Amino acid sequence: MNANSLHCYYCFDVLVAHLNGTSEPTPYFLEDDDAPAPQSPLFVTWSTVESDGSLPLRGCIGNFSPLPLDAGLKEYALISAVHDRRFAPITASELPALHVGVSLLSDFDDCADALDWTLGEHGIRAFYRPRPGSRDTAERSATFLPEVPTAQGWTKEKTLIALAHKALSGRGGMHPVKYERAVAEIRRLQRYTSTKAGVSWAEYLEWKQRESDGSPSASSE
């Protein structure tokens, strides 16, 4: 199953309805209203469109458990927009500068070692051991979607260091800063692939206009 532009338009519909206090939109991407919705692990990523074309992150949250696409996209379109603790909630005034991406994840495998994955092809998810003697006994985990390391210009080693920082920040100020230590903290490393679609607010408005004019809907990318 591939992510497509209709999934992204739906995320914009959900966010707009939330911000305006209007009724929930219909998930028009379902081919058969009587059949169960297809399921997939998914992430929704909100970014702002800069004048140079770059897309600084504005919110990104997802779920690794397979979710029905209609319910999953509705839930995580809002969670990533208004409940990502790294950012203030998105407001209506930001809509014209927004871009949304939908990632559908698949092909999960455990890595044989820390470098058993391919930059630009695999996302990675690491699970970290509790630190001996620490009061914090909760298992930590973190992920980077496949496009993140290449967008940042990271090597595999730098990606794993950044992943450890992401997962372990807050553990008494102790942050792995060297590759060897970052890898030593990992209990399990998992790789996966994803398909991703993205649209800007301007593209969303163009689609809404086509829909109101009765033009054919957009298809998958």
Biotite code that builds the C-alpha atoms (Angstrom):
import biotite.structure as struc

atoms = struc.array([
    struc.Atom([0.000, 0.000, 0.000], chain_id="A", res_id=1, res_name="MET", atom_name="CA", element="C"),
    struc.Atom([1.376, 3.388, -1.016], chain_id="A", res_id=2, res_name="ASN", atom_name="CA", element="C"),
    struc.Atom([0.787, 6.781, 0.526], chain_id="A", res_id=3, res_name="ALA", atom_name="CA", element="C"),
    struc.Atom([-0.886, 9.198, -1.883], chain_id="A", res_id=4, res_name="ASN", atom_name="CA", element="C"),
    struc.Atom([-2.062, 12.785, -2.142], chain_id="A", res_id=5, res_name="SER", atom_name="CA", element="C"),
    struc.Atom([-5.608, 11.941, -1.043], chain_id="A", res_id=6, res_name="LEU", atom_name="CA", element="C"),
    struc.Atom([-4.254, 10.883, 2.339], chain_id="A", res_id=7, res_name="HIS", atom_name="CA", element="C"),
    struc.Atom([-2.567, 14.284, 2.640], chain_id="A", res_id=8, res_name="CYS", atom_name="CA", element="C"),
    struc.Atom([-5.680, 16.223, 1.595], chain_id="A", res_id=9, res_name="TYR", atom_name="CA", element="C"),
    struc.Atom([-7.600, 14.365, 4.270], chain_id="A", res_id=10, res_name="TYR", atom_name="CA", element="C"),
    struc.Atom([-5.064, 15.400, 6.917], chain_id="A", res_id=11, res_name="CYS", atom_name="CA", element="C"),
    struc.Atom([-5.548, 19.041, 5.911], chain_id="A", res_id=12, res_name="PHE", atom_name="CA", element="C"),
    struc.Atom([-9.327, 18.543, 6.055], chain_id="A", res_id=13, res_name="ASP", atom_name="CA", element="C"),
    struc.Atom([-9.026, 17.141, 9.580], chain_id="A", res_id=14, res_name="VAL", atom_name="CA", element="C"),
    struc.Atom([-6.817, 19.987, 10.791], chain_id="A", res_id=15, res_name="LEU", atom_name="CA", element="C"),
    struc.Atom([-9.004, 22.683, 9.222], chain_id="A", res_id=16, res_name="VAL", atom_name="CA", element="C"),
    struc.Atom([-12.145, 21.175, 10.771], chain_id="A", res_id=17, res_name="ALA", atom_name="CA", element="C"),
    struc.Atom([-10.432, 21.095, 14.166], chain_id="A", res_id=18, res_name="HIS", atom_name="CA", element="C"),
    struc.Atom([-9.242, 24.701, 13.953], chain_id="A", res_id=19, res_name="LEU", atom_name="CA", element="C"),
    struc.Atom([-12.605, 25.958, 12.702], chain_id="A", res_id=20, res_name="ASN", atom_name="CA", element="C"),
    struc.Atom([-14.712, 23.830, 15.041], chain_id="A", res_id=21, res_name="GLY", atom_name="CA", element="C"),
    struc.Atom([-16.623, 22.267, 12.148], chain_id="A", res_id=22, res_name="THR", atom_name="CA", element="C"),
    struc.Atom([-17.816, 18.705, 11.572], chain_id="A", res_id=23, res_name="SER", atom_name="CA", element="C"),
    struc.Atom([-15.348, 15.903, 10.922], chain_id="A", res_id=24, res_name="GLU", atom_name="CA", element="C"),
    struc.Atom([-14.560, 15.327, 7.227], chain_id="A", res_id=25, res_name="PRO", atom_name="CA", element="C"),
    struc.Atom([-15.316, 12.158, 5.304], chain_id="A", res_id=26, res_name="THR", atom_name="CA", element="C"),
    struc.Atom([-12.336, 9.925, 4.414], chain_id="A", res_id=27, res_name="PRO", atom_name="CA", element="C"),
    struc.Atom([-12.970, 10.017, 0.658], chain_id="A", res_id=28, res_name="TYR", atom_name="CA", element="C"),
    struc.Atom([-9.884, 7.886, -0.187], chain_id="A", res_id=29, res_name="PHE", atom_name="CA", element="C"),
    struc.Atom([-11.662, 4.636, 0.774], chain_id="A", res_id=30, res_name="LEU", atom_name="CA", element="C"),
    struc.Atom([-12.587, 2.706, -2.367], chain_id="A", res_id=31, res_name="GLU", atom_name="CA", element="C"),
    struc.Atom([-15.395, 0.662, -0.790], chain_id="A", res_id=32, res_name="ASP", atom_name="CA", element="C"),
    struc.Atom([-17.486, 2.197, 1.979], chain_id="A", res_id=33, res_name="ASP", atom_name="CA", element="C"),
    struc.Atom([-18.678, -1.240, 3.068], chain_id="A", res_id=34, res_name="ASP", atom_name="CA", element="C"),
    struc.Atom([-15.242, -2.851, 3.311], chain_id="A", res_id=35, res_name="ALA", atom_name="CA", element="C"),
    struc.Atom([-12.933, -2.463, 6.309], chain_id="A", res_id=36, res_name="PRO", atom_name="CA", element="C"),
    struc.Atom([-10.380, 0.296, 5.852], chain_id="A", res_id=37, res_name="ALA", atom_name="CA", element="C"),
    struc.Atom([-6.876, -0.908, 4.948], chain_id="A", res_id=38, res_name="PRO", atom_name="CA", element="C"),
    struc.Atom([-4.425, -0.807, 7.843], chain_id="A", res_id=39, res_name="GLN", atom_name="CA", element="C"),
    struc.Atom([-0.837, 0.372, 8.099], chain_id="A", res_id=40, res_name="SER", atom_name="CA", element="C"),
    struc.Atom([1.653, 1.807, 10.579], chain_id="A", res_id=41, res_name="PRO", atom_name="CA", element="C"),
    struc.Atom([1.828, 5.508, 9.744], chain_id="A", res_id=42, res_name="LEU", atom_name="CA", element="C"),
    struc.Atom([3.358, 8.897, 10.492], chain_id="A", res_id=43, res_name="PHE", atom_name="CA", element="C"),
    struc.Atom([2.010, 12.370, 9.760], chain_id="A", res_id=44, res_name="VAL", atom_name="CA", element="C"),
    struc.Atom([4.572, 15.150, 9.331], chain_id="A", res_id=45, res_name="THR", atom_name="CA", element="C"),
    struc.Atom([3.751, 18.861, 9.331], chain_id="A", res_id=46, res_name="TRP", atom_name="CA", element="C"),
    struc.Atom([6.315, 21.344, 7.996], chain_id="A", res_id=47, res_name="SER", atom_name="CA", element="C"),
    struc.Atom([6.439, 24.985, 7.030], chain_id="A", res_id=48, res_name="THR", atom_name="CA", element="C"),
    struc.Atom([7.269, 25.947, 3.448], chain_id="A", res_id=49, res_name="VAL", atom_name="CA", element="C"),
    struc.Atom([10.144, 28.422, 3.376], chain_id="A", res_id=50, res_name="GLU", atom_name="CA", element="C"),
    struc.Atom([10.930, 30.825, 0.518], chain_id="A", res_id=51, res_name="SER", atom_name="CA", element="C"),
    struc.Atom([13.926, 28.694, -0.490], chain_id="A", res_id=52, res_name="ASP", atom_name="CA", element="C"),
    struc.Atom([11.740, 25.583, -0.721], chain_id="A", res_id=53, res_name="GLY", atom_name="CA", element="C"),
    struc.Atom([13.008, 24.013, 2.478], chain_id="A", res_id=54, res_name="SER", atom_name="CA", element="C"),
    struc.Atom([10.558, 22.358, 4.858], chain_id="A", res_id=55, res_name="LEU", atom_name="CA", element="C"),
    struc.Atom([11.466, 22.932, 8.525], chain_id="A", res_id=56, res_name="PRO", atom_name="CA", element="C"),
    struc.Atom([9.701, 20.492, 10.809], chain_id="A", res_id=57, res_name="LEU", atom_name="CA", element="C"),
    struc.Atom([6.549, 21.700, 12.565], chain_id="A", res_id=58, res_name="ARG", atom_name="CA", element="C"),
    struc.Atom([5.349, 18.418, 14.045], chain_id="A", res_id=59, res_name="GLY", atom_name="CA", element="C"),
    struc.Atom([5.722, 14.695, 13.412], chain_id="A", res_id=60, res_name="CYS", atom_name="CA", element="C"),
    struc.Atom([4.150, 11.800, 15.306], chain_id="A", res_id=61, res_name="ILE", atom_name="CA", element="C"),
    struc.Atom([2.994, 8.361, 14.258], chain_id="A", res_id=62, res_name="GLY", atom_name="CA", element="C"),
    struc.Atom([2.340, 4.825, 15.371], chain_id="A", res_id=63, res_name="ASN", atom_name="CA", element="C"),
    struc.Atom([4.131, 1.564, 14.604], chain_id="A", res_id=64, res_name="PHE", atom_name="CA", element="C"),
    struc.Atom([1.009, -0.548, 15.120], chain_id="A", res_id=65, res_name="SER", atom_name="CA", element="C"),
    struc.Atom([-1.157, -1.097, 12.016], chain_id="A", res_id=66, res_name="PRO", atom_name="CA", element="C"),
    struc.Atom([-4.101, 1.322, 12.129], chain_id="A", res_id=67, res_name="LEU", atom_name="CA", element="C"),
    struc.Atom([-7.150, 1.682, 9.865], chain_id="A", res_id=68, res_name="PRO", atom_name="CA", element="C"),
    struc.Atom([-6.159, 4.494, 7.524], chain_id="A", res_id=69, res_name="LEU", atom_name="CA", element="C"),
    struc.Atom([-9.291, 6.570, 8.090], chain_id="A", res_id=70, res_name="ASP", atom_name="CA", element="C"),
    struc.Atom([-9.058, 6.509, 11.887], chain_id="A", res_id=71, res_name="ALA", atom_name="CA", element="C"),
    struc.Atom([-5.249, 6.554, 11.982], chain_id="A", res_id=72, res_name="GLY", atom_name="CA", element="C"),
    struc.Atom([-4.828, 9.567, 9.722], chain_id="A", res_id=73, res_name="LEU", atom_name="CA", element="C"),
    struc.Atom([-7.575, 11.467, 11.538], chain_id="A", res_id=74, res_name="LYS", atom_name="CA", element="C"),
    struc.Atom([-5.935, 10.782, 14.899], chain_id="A", res_id=75, res_name="GLU", atom_name="CA", element="C"),
    struc.Atom([-2.329, 11.495, 13.968], chain_id="A", res_id=76, res_name="TYR", atom_name="CA", element="C"),
    struc.Atom([-3.049, 14.488, 11.752], chain_id="A", res_id=77, res_name="ALA", atom_name="CA", element="C"),
    struc.Atom([-4.190, 16.211, 14.941], chain_id="A", res_id=78, res_name="LEU", atom_name="CA", element="C"),
    struc.Atom([-1.727, 14.672, 17.383], chain_id="A", res_id=79, res_name="ILE", atom_name="CA", element="C"),
    struc.Atom([1.228, 15.740, 15.249], chain_id="A", res_id=80, res_name="SER", atom_name="CA", element="C"),
    struc.Atom([-0.264, 19.202, 14.651], chain_id="A", res_id=81, res_name="ALA", atom_name="CA", element="C"),
    struc.Atom([-1.247, 20.176, 18.185], chain_id="A", res_id=82, res_name="VAL", atom_name="CA", element="C"),
    struc.Atom([0.302, 17.661, 20.601], chain_id="A", res_id=83, res_name="HIS", atom_name="CA", element="C"),
    struc.Atom([3.920, 17.319, 19.508], chain_id="A", res_id=84, res_name="ASP", atom_name="CA", element="C"),
    struc.Atom([5.622, 18.492, 22.709], chain_id="A", res_id=85, res_name="ARG", atom_name="CA", element="C"),
    struc.Atom([8.586, 19.875, 20.781], chain_id="A", res_id=86, res_name="ARG", atom_name="CA", element="C"),
    struc.Atom([6.401, 22.600, 19.246], chain_id="A", res_id=87, res_name="PHE", atom_name="CA", element="C"),
    struc.Atom([3.544, 24.932, 20.075], chain_id="A", res_id=88, res_name="ALA", atom_name="CA", element="C"),
    struc.Atom([0.190, 23.808, 18.634], chain_id="A", res_id=89, res_name="PRO", atom_name="CA", element="C"),
    struc.Atom([-0.378, 24.786, 15.006], chain_id="A", res_id=90, res_name="ILE", atom_name="CA", element="C"),
    struc.Atom([-2.784, 27.720, 14.621], chain_id="A", res_id=91, res_name="THR", atom_name="CA", element="C"),
    struc.Atom([-5.095, 28.780, 11.804], chain_id="A", res_id=92, res_name="ALA", atom_name="CA", element="C"),
    struc.Atom([-2.802, 31.670, 10.885], chain_id="A", res_id=93, res_name="SER", atom_name="CA", element="C"),
    struc.Atom([-0.099, 29.160, 9.931], chain_id="A", res_id=94, res_name="GLU", atom_name="CA", element="C"),
    struc.Atom([-2.195, 27.230, 7.413], chain_id="A", res_id=95, res_name="LEU", atom_name="CA", element="C"),
    struc.Atom([-1.021, 29.116, 4.281], chain_id="A", res_id=96, res_name="PRO", atom_name="CA", element="C"),
    struc.Atom([2.594, 28.142, 4.981], chain_id="A", res_id=97, res_name="ALA", atom_name="CA", element="C"),
    struc.Atom([1.969, 24.499, 5.896], chain_id="A", res_id=98, res_name="LEU", atom_name="CA", element="C"),
    struc.Atom([2.980, 21.298, 4.147], chain_id="A", res_id=99, res_name="HIS", atom_name="CA", element="C"),
    struc.Atom([1.837, 17.846, 5.230], chain_id="A", res_id=100, res_name="VAL", atom_name="CA", element="C"),
    struc.Atom([3.474, 14.503, 4.586], chain_id="A", res_id=101, res_name="GLY", atom_name="CA", element="C"),
    struc.Atom([1.992, 11.044, 5.130], chain_id="A", res_id=102, res_name="VAL", atom_name="CA", element="C"),
    struc.Atom([4.291, 8.032, 5.508], chain_id="A", res_id=103, res_name="SER", atom_name="CA", element="C"),
    struc.Atom([2.991, 4.452, 5.430], chain_id="A", res_id=104, res_name="LEU", atom_name="CA", element="C"),
    struc.Atom([5.486, 1.999, 6.914], chain_id="A", res_id=105, res_name="LEU", atom_name="CA", element="C"),
    struc.Atom([6.199, -1.626, 5.988], chain_id="A", res_id=106, res_name="SER", atom_name="CA", element="C"),
    struc.Atom([8.863, -4.347, 5.739], chain_id="A", res_id=107, res_name="ASP", atom_name="CA", element="C"),
    struc.Atom([10.023, -4.342, 9.359], chain_id="A", res_id=108, res_name="PHE", atom_name="CA", element="C"),
    struc.Atom([13.189, -6.358, 10.045], chain_id="A", res_id=109, res_name="ASP", atom_name="CA", element="C"),
    struc.Atom([15.674, -6.597, 12.908], chain_id="A", res_id=110, res_name="ASP", atom_name="CA", element="C"),
    struc.Atom([19.146, -5.391, 11.941], chain_id="A", res_id=111, res_name="CYS", atom_name="CA", element="C"),
    struc.Atom([22.001, -7.872, 12.237], chain_id="A", res_id=112, res_name="ALA", atom_name="CA", element="C"),
    struc.Atom([24.253, -5.055, 13.466], chain_id="A", res_id=113, res_name="ASP", atom_name="CA", element="C"),
    struc.Atom([24.230, -1.294, 13.887], chain_id="A", res_id=114, res_name="ALA", atom_name="CA", element="C"),
    struc.Atom([25.010, -0.633, 10.219], chain_id="A", res_id=115, res_name="LEU", atom_name="CA", element="C"),
    struc.Atom([22.714, -3.263, 8.691], chain_id="A", res_id=116, res_name="ASP", atom_name="CA", element="C"),
    struc.Atom([20.477, -0.736, 6.931], chain_id="A", res_id=117, res_name="TRP", atom_name="CA", element="C"),
    struc.Atom([20.668, 1.531, 3.878], chain_id="A", res_id=118, res_name="THR", atom_name="CA", element="C"),
    struc.Atom([20.687, 5.335, 3.944], chain_id="A", res_id=119, res_name="LEU", atom_name="CA", element="C"),
    struc.Atom([17.768, 6.783, 2.010], chain_id="A", res_id=120, res_name="GLY", atom_name="CA", element="C"),
    struc.Atom([16.003, 3.418, 1.801], chain_id="A", res_id=121, res_name="GLU", atom_name="CA", element="C"),
    struc.Atom([15.384, 2.380, 5.391], chain_id="A", res_id=122, res_name="HIS", atom_name="CA", element="C"),
    struc.Atom([13.930, 4.096, 8.392], chain_id="A", res_id=123, res_name="GLY", atom_name="CA", element="C"),
    struc.Atom([15.425, 2.910, 11.669], chain_id="A", res_id=124, res_name="ILE", atom_name="CA", element="C"),
    struc.Atom([13.957, 2.396, 15.113], chain_id="A", res_id=125, res_name="ARG", atom_name="CA", element="C"),
    struc.Atom([16.197, 1.789, 18.120], chain_id="A", res_id=126, res_name="ALA", atom_name="CA", element="C"),
    struc.Atom([15.285, 0.433, 21.548], chain_id="A", res_id=127, res_name="PHE", atom_name="CA", element="C"),
    struc.Atom([17.649, 1.364, 24.373], chain_id="A", res_id=128, res_name="TYR", atom_name="CA", element="C"),
    struc.Atom([18.646, -0.463, 27.544], chain_id="A", res_id=129, res_name="ARG", atom_name="CA", element="C"),
    struc.Atom([17.836, 1.120, 30.923], chain_id="A", res_id=130, res_name="PRO", atom_name="CA", element="C"),
    struc.Atom([20.994, 2.534, 32.462], chain_id="A", res_id=131, res_name="ARG", atom_name="CA", element="C"),
    struc.Atom([22.345, 0.435, 35.392], chain_id="A", res_id=132, res_name="PRO", atom_name="CA", element="C"),
    struc.Atom([21.658, 2.088, 38.711], chain_id="A", res_id=133, res_name="GLY", atom_name="CA", element="C"),
    struc.Atom([19.382, 4.701, 37.195], chain_id="A", res_id=134, res_name="SER", atom_name="CA", element="C"),
    struc.Atom([15.968, 5.464, 38.670], chain_id="A", res_id=135, res_name="ARG", atom_name="CA", element="C"),
    struc.Atom([14.705, 5.691, 35.122], chain_id="A", res_id=136, res_name="ASP", atom_name="CA", element="C"),
    struc.Atom([13.967, 2.043, 34.305], chain_id="A", res_id=137, res_name="THR", atom_name="CA", element="C"),
    struc.Atom([11.628, 2.701, 31.374], chain_id="A", res_id=138, res_name="ALA", atom_name="CA", element="C"),
    struc.Atom([12.737, 1.458, 27.974], chain_id="A", res_id=139, res_name="GLU", atom_name="CA", element="C"),
    struc.Atom([13.361, 4.311, 25.557], chain_id="A", res_id=140, res_name="ARG", atom_name="CA", element="C"),
    struc.Atom([13.028, 4.178, 21.798], chain_id="A", res_id=141, res_name="SER", atom_name="CA", element="C"),
    struc.Atom([13.332, 6.568, 18.885], chain_id="A", res_id=142, res_name="ALA", atom_name="CA", element="C"),
    struc.Atom([13.018, 6.514, 15.122], chain_id="A", res_id=143, res_name="THR", atom_name="CA", element="C"),
    struc.Atom([14.026, 8.406, 12.017], chain_id="A", res_id=144, res_name="PHE", atom_name="CA", element="C"),
    struc.Atom([11.955, 8.029, 8.864], chain_id="A", res_id=145, res_name="LEU", atom_name="CA", element="C"),
    struc.Atom([13.967, 7.047, 5.758], chain_id="A", res_id=146, res_name="PRO", atom_name="CA", element="C"),
    struc.Atom([14.254, 10.587, 4.388], chain_id="A", res_id=147, res_name="GLU", atom_name="CA", element="C"),
    struc.Atom([15.567, 12.202, 7.585], chain_id="A", res_id=148, res_name="VAL", atom_name="CA", element="C"),
    struc.Atom([19.265, 11.182, 7.572], chain_id="A", res_id=149, res_name="PRO", atom_name="CA", element="C"),
    struc.Atom([19.784, 12.062, 3.911], chain_id="A", res_id=150, res_name="THR", atom_name="CA", element="C"),
    struc.Atom([17.979, 15.386, 4.325], chain_id="A", res_id=151, res_name="ALA", atom_name="CA", element="C"),
    struc.Atom([20.338, 16.199, 7.200], chain_id="A", res_id=152, res_name="GLN", atom_name="CA", element="C"),
    struc.Atom([23.415, 14.995, 5.332], chain_id="A", res_id=153, res_name="GLY", atom_name="CA", element="C"),
    struc.Atom([24.203, 12.417, 8.005], chain_id="A", res_id=154, res_name="TRP", atom_name="CA", element="C"),
    struc.Atom([26.282, 9.288, 7.694], chain_id="A", res_id=155, res_name="THR", atom_name="CA", element="C"),
    struc.Atom([25.003, 6.100, 9.309], chain_id="A", res_id=156, res_name="LYS", atom_name="CA", element="C"),
    struc.Atom([27.217, 6.762, 12.300], chain_id="A", res_id=157, res_name="GLU", atom_name="CA", element="C"),
    struc.Atom([25.954, 10.331, 12.753], chain_id="A", res_id=158, res_name="LYS", atom_name="CA", element="C"),
    struc.Atom([22.377, 9.073, 12.360], chain_id="A", res_id=159, res_name="THR", atom_name="CA", element="C"),
    struc.Atom([22.824, 6.605, 15.221], chain_id="A", res_id=160, res_name="LEU", atom_name="CA", element="C"),
    struc.Atom([24.355, 9.306, 17.435], chain_id="A", res_id=161, res_name="ILE", atom_name="CA", element="C"),
    struc.Atom([21.425, 11.641, 16.681], chain_id="A", res_id=162, res_name="ALA", atom_name="CA", element="C"),
    struc.Atom([18.972, 8.803, 17.330], chain_id="A", res_id=163, res_name="LEU", atom_name="CA", element="C"),
    struc.Atom([20.505, 8.153, 20.748], chain_id="A", res_id=164, res_name="ALA", atom_name="CA", element="C"),
    struc.Atom([20.301, 11.849, 21.607], chain_id="A", res_id=165, res_name="HIS", atom_name="CA", element="C"),
    struc.Atom([16.651, 11.864, 20.574], chain_id="A", res_id=166, res_name="LYS", atom_name="CA", element="C"),
    struc.Atom([15.763, 8.860, 22.719], chain_id="A", res_id=167, res_name="ALA", atom_name="CA", element="C"),
    struc.Atom([17.908, 9.436, 25.774], chain_id="A", res_id=168, res_name="LEU", atom_name="CA", element="C"),
    struc.Atom([17.711, 13.182, 26.334], chain_id="A", res_id=169, res_name="SER", atom_name="CA", element="C"),
    struc.Atom([16.405, 13.781, 29.829], chain_id="A", res_id=170, res_name="GLY", atom_name="CA", element="C"),
    struc.Atom([18.162, 10.830, 31.427], chain_id="A", res_id=171, res_name="ARG", atom_name="CA", element="C"),
    struc.Atom([19.996, 12.844, 34.048], chain_id="A", res_id=172, res_name="GLY", atom_name="CA", element="C"),
    struc.Atom([21.734, 14.938, 31.422], chain_id="A", res_id=173, res_name="GLY", atom_name="CA", element="C"),
    struc.Atom([23.676, 11.894, 30.201], chain_id="A", res_id=174, res_name="MET", atom_name="CA", element="C"),
    struc.Atom([23.770, 11.892, 26.418], chain_id="A", res_id=175, res_name="HIS", atom_name="CA", element="C"),
    struc.Atom([25.805, 9.529, 24.230], chain_id="A", res_id=176, res_name="PRO", atom_name="CA", element="C"),
    struc.Atom([28.136, 11.754, 22.237], chain_id="A", res_id=177, res_name="VAL", atom_name="CA", element="C"),
    struc.Atom([30.379, 9.179, 20.570], chain_id="A", res_id=178, res_name="LYS", atom_name="CA", element="C"),
    struc.Atom([29.384, 6.528, 18.084], chain_id="A", res_id=179, res_name="TYR", atom_name="CA", element="C"),
    struc.Atom([30.666, 3.628, 20.174], chain_id="A", res_id=180, res_name="GLU", atom_name="CA", element="C"),
    struc.Atom([28.654, 4.711, 23.203], chain_id="A", res_id=181, res_name="ARG", atom_name="CA", element="C"),
    struc.Atom([25.544, 5.395, 21.149], chain_id="A", res_id=182, res_name="ALA", atom_name="CA", element="C"),
    struc.Atom([25.663, 1.876, 19.711], chain_id="A", res_id=183, res_name="VAL", atom_name="CA", element="C"),
    struc.Atom([26.411, 0.291, 23.102], chain_id="A", res_id=184, res_name="ALA", atom_name="CA", element="C"),
    struc.Atom([23.150, 1.729, 24.451], chain_id="A", res_id=185, res_name="GLU", atom_name="CA", element="C"),
    struc.Atom([21.057, -0.092, 21.822], chain_id="A", res_id=186, res_name="ILE", atom_name="CA", element="C"),
    struc.Atom([19.183, -3.222, 22.865], chain_id="A", res_id=187, res_name="ARG", atom_name="CA", element="C"),
    struc.Atom([17.503, -3.772, 19.511], chain_id="A", res_id=188, res_name="ARG", atom_name="CA", element="C"),
    struc.Atom([17.689, -2.001, 16.143], chain_id="A", res_id=189, res_name="LEU", atom_name="CA", element="C"),
    struc.Atom([14.934, -2.349, 13.588], chain_id="A", res_id=190, res_name="GLN", atom_name="CA", element="C"),
    struc.Atom([14.801, -1.183, 9.975], chain_id="A", res_id=191, res_name="ARG", atom_name="CA", element="C"),
    struc.Atom([11.756, -0.551, 7.799], chain_id="A", res_id=192, res_name="TYR", atom_name="CA", element="C"),
    struc.Atom([10.715, 1.030, 4.519], chain_id="A", res_id=193, res_name="THR", atom_name="CA", element="C"),
    struc.Atom([8.006, 3.559, 3.799], chain_id="A", res_id=194, res_name="SER", atom_name="CA", element="C"),
    struc.Atom([6.139, 5.292, 1.028], chain_id="A", res_id=195, res_name="THR", atom_name="CA", element="C"),
    struc.Atom([5.547, 9.007, 1.457], chain_id="A", res_id=196, res_name="LYS", atom_name="CA", element="C"),
    struc.Atom([3.289, 11.586, -0.147], chain_id="A", res_id=197, res_name="ALA", atom_name="CA", element="C"),
    struc.Atom([3.214, 15.296, 0.576], chain_id="A", res_id=198, res_name="GLY", atom_name="CA", element="C"),
    struc.Atom([1.179, 18.365, -0.383], chain_id="A", res_id=199, res_name="VAL", atom_name="CA", element="C"),
    struc.Atom([1.305, 22.048, 0.473], chain_id="A", res_id=200, res_name="SER", atom_name="CA", element="C"),
    struc.Atom([-1.597, 24.234, 1.557], chain_id="A", res_id=201, res_name="TRP", atom_name="CA", element="C"),
    struc.Atom([-1.666, 25.783, -1.930], chain_id="A", res_id=202, res_name="ALA", atom_name="CA", element="C"),
    struc.Atom([-1.953, 22.338, -3.518], chain_id="A", res_id=203, res_name="GLU", atom_name="CA", element="C"),
    struc.Atom([-4.684, 21.427, -1.053], chain_id="A", res_id=204, res_name="TYR", atom_name="CA", element="C"),
    struc.Atom([-6.690, 24.549, -1.986], chain_id="A", res_id=205, res_name="LEU", atom_name="CA", element="C"),
    struc.Atom([-6.272, 23.752, -5.691], chain_id="A", res_id=206, res_name="GLU", atom_name="CA", element="C"),
    struc.Atom([-7.623, 20.254, -5.058], chain_id="A", res_id=207, res_name="TRP", atom_name="CA", element="C"),
    struc.Atom([-10.575, 21.645, -3.077], chain_id="A", res_id=208, res_name="LYS", atom_name="CA", element="C"),
    struc.Atom([-11.358, 23.954, -5.990], chain_id="A", res_id=209, res_name="GLN", atom_name="CA", element="C"),
    struc.Atom([-11.252, 21.085, -8.460], chain_id="A", res_id=210, res_name="ARG", atom_name="CA", element="C"),
    struc.Atom([-13.556, 19.078, -6.215], chain_id="A", res_id=211, res_name="GLU", atom_name="CA", element="C"),
    struc.Atom([-16.053, 21.942, -6.008], chain_id="A", res_id=212, res_name="SER", atom_name="CA", element="C"),
    struc.Atom([-15.903, 22.312, -9.808], chain_id="A", res_id=213, res_name="ASP", atom_name="CA", element="C"),
    struc.Atom([-16.601, 18.609, -10.243], chain_id="A", res_id=214, res_name="GLY", atom_name="CA", element="C"),
    struc.Atom([-13.219, 17.787, -11.760], chain_id="A", res_id=215, res_name="SER", atom_name="CA", element="C"),
    struc.Atom([-11.750, 14.277, -11.302], chain_id="A", res_id=216, res_name="PRO", atom_name="CA", element="C"),
    struc.Atom([-10.087, 13.672, -7.943], chain_id="A", res_id=217, res_name="SER", atom_name="CA", element="C"),
    struc.Atom([-6.343, 13.301, -7.615], chain_id="A", res_id=218, res_name="ALA", atom_name="CA", element="C"),
    struc.Atom([-4.975, 9.789, -7.738], chain_id="A", res_id=219, res_name="SER", atom_name="CA", element="C"),
    struc.Atom([-2.061, 8.179, -5.968], chain_id="A", res_id=220, res_name="SER", atom_name="CA", element="C"),
    struc.Atom([1.406, 9.609, -6.430], chain_id="A", res_id=221, res_name="GLU", atom_name="CA", element="C"),
])
